[in-house]
Amino acid sequence: MVCFCDIPVADLPFHAQKYSPFGIAFRKSFLVKQGAAPVVYVPKGSPLHGKPLGAWLDEAGKEWEGLRNVPPETKVQKGPLDSFLDYFVLSYLKPFDETKAEDDIENYYMEREWRTVNRVRFELDDVQRVIIPESYRRKLREKVPLCTGEVTFSRATKEGS
């Protein structure tokens, strides 16, 4: 699986603090052609038939894993429904803790994630933006002189970063 985030440039500092000050950006139309789609965020605490949705998801995930890990001699061949659930439903669900503040380092809801279960192949011309710390400006131009995408200099939001 390959994951991407649809993050406005103004919100990059928080993301850089969480993950890395380096990144590359593509157009959504390019990613869609690679099979990418937005992730559906599911609030864990939302009630469903008297039980939090997160509990339902945990139980279903354990049962699903149990079914996938049966001994080979008893394993049933995966059919279209199994593949559909694996690749087009479960791969695009992301439970999140809705009680976390927006600026909490463990709040993943703000990532606006896109995913694909395909390999993403790209050329340098497909890259729309390169995100790097400003101290790498010269190195980028030396090592990748044909890069014509926008360059955005990252900075973290933590003091001293």
C-alpha positions in Angstrom: 0.0 0.0 0.0 1.2 3.5 -0.8 -0.2 6.5 1.2 -0.4 10.1 0.4 -1.7 13.2 2.3 -3.8 16.0 0.9 -2.3 18.7 3.1 -2.5 22.4 2.3 0.9 24.0 2.2 0.1 26.1 5.2 -0.5 22.9 7.3 2.8 21.3 6.3 4.8 22.3 9.4 2.6 20.2 11.7 2.9 17.2 9.3 6.7 17.7 9.0 7.0 17.7 12.8 5.1 14.4 12.9 6.8 12.5 10.1 9.6 14.2 8.1 10.5 17.5 6.6 11.0 15.8 3.2 8.2 15.0 0.7 7.1 15.0 -2.9 3.7 16.0 -4.1 1.6 14.9 -7.1 -1.6 16.1 -8.7 -4.7 14.2 -7.6 -5.5 13.3 -11.2 -2.1 11.5 -11.4 -2.8 9.6 -8.2 -6.3 8.6 -9.3 -4.8 7.1 -12.4 -2.5 5.1 -10.1 -5.5 3.8 -8.3 -5.5 6.1 -5.3 -8.7 7.1 -3.5 -9.4 9.0 -0.3 -9.4 7.2 3.0 -12.7 7.0 5.0 -12.0 8.1 8.6 -14.2 6.2 11.1 -14.6 7.7 14.6 -13.8 4.9 17.1 -16.2 6.2 19.7 -19.3 6.5 17.5 -22.0 4.2 18.9 -23.4 1.4 16.7 -26.0 -0.9 18.3 -24.9 0.0 21.8 -21.2 -0.5 21.3 -18.5 1.9 20.1 -17.6 1.5 16.4 -14.0 1.0 17.4 -14.9 -2.1 19.3 -16.8 -3.5 16.3 -13.8 -2.8 14.1 -11.4 -4.5 16.6 -13.6 -7.6 16.8 -14.1 -7.8 13.1 -10.4 -7.3 12.4 -9.5 -10.2 14.8 -12.1 -12.5 13.2 -10.9 -11.5 9.7 -7.3 -12.2 10.7 -8.3 -15.5 12.2 -10.0 -16.5 8.9 -7.0 -15.5 6.9 -4.5 -17.5 9.1 -6.1 -20.9 9.0 -3.9 -23.9 8.1 -3.3 -24.2 4.3 -5.1 -27.6 4.1 -8.3 -26.0 5.4 -7.9 -22.7 3.8 -10.7 -21.7 1.4 -9.6 -20.0 -1.8 -10.2 -16.2 -1.8 -13.1 -15.3 -3.9 -14.2 -11.9 -5.4 -15.9 -10.8 -2.2 -12.8 -11.4 -0.1 -10.6 -9.5 -2.5 -13.1 -6.7 -2.8 -13.3 -6.4 1.0 -9.5 -6.5 1.4 -8.5 -4.2 -1.4 -11.4 -1.8 -1.8 -13.1 -1.5 1.6 -10.8 -2.4 4.5 -7.7 -0.9 2.9 -9.4 2.5 2.7 -10.8 2.6 6.3 -8.9 4.3 9.0 -10.3 4.4 12.6 -9.4 7.5 14.5 -9.8 8.7 18.1 -12.2 11.6 17.8 -11.3 12.8 21.3 -7.8 13.9 20.3 -7.3 17.6 19.8 -6.6 18.8 16.3 -3.0 19.6 17.2 -2.4 16.3 19.0 0.5 14.4 17.5 -1.6 11.3 17.5 -4.6 12.9 15.6 -4.5 11.3 12.2 -7.8 12.7 11.0 -6.1 15.9 9.8 -3.9 14.0 7.3 -6.6 13.8 4.6 -5.0 10.6 3.5 -5.3 8.9 0.1 -4.1 5.4 -0.6 -3.6 2.9 -3.3 -2.9 -0.8 -3.1 -1.0 -0.5 -6.5 2.6 0.3 -7.0 3.0 4.0 -7.9 5.3 4.5 -10.8 6.3 8.0 -11.7 8.7 10.1 -13.7 10.4 13.3 -12.5 7.9 15.3 -14.6 5.0 13.8 -12.5 6.4 15.5 -9.4 4.5 18.7 -8.8 6.3 19.9 -5.7 9.3 18.9 -3.6 9.3 19.6 0.1 12.7 19.9 1.8 14.3 21.8 4.6 15.9 25.0 3.2 19.4 23.8 4.1 19.0 21.2 1.3 18.3 23.8 -1.4 21.7 23.6 -3.0 21.9 19.9 -2.8 18.6 19.4 -4.5 19.7 21.6 -7.4 23.1 19.8 -7.7 21.6 16.2 -7.5 18.4 16.7 -9.3 19.0 19.6 -11.8 16.1 18.5 -14.0 13.5 18.9 -11.2 11.0 21.5 -12.5 8.4 21.1 -9.8 7.8 23.8 -7.2 10.1 23.7 -4.2 8.6 24.3 -0.7 10.8 24.7 2.3 9.6 22.8 5.3 9.8 23.8 8.9 8.4 22.1 11.9 6.1 23.8 14.4 8.0 22.7 17.5 10.3 25.3 19.1 13.8 24.9 18.0 12.9 22.8 14.9 
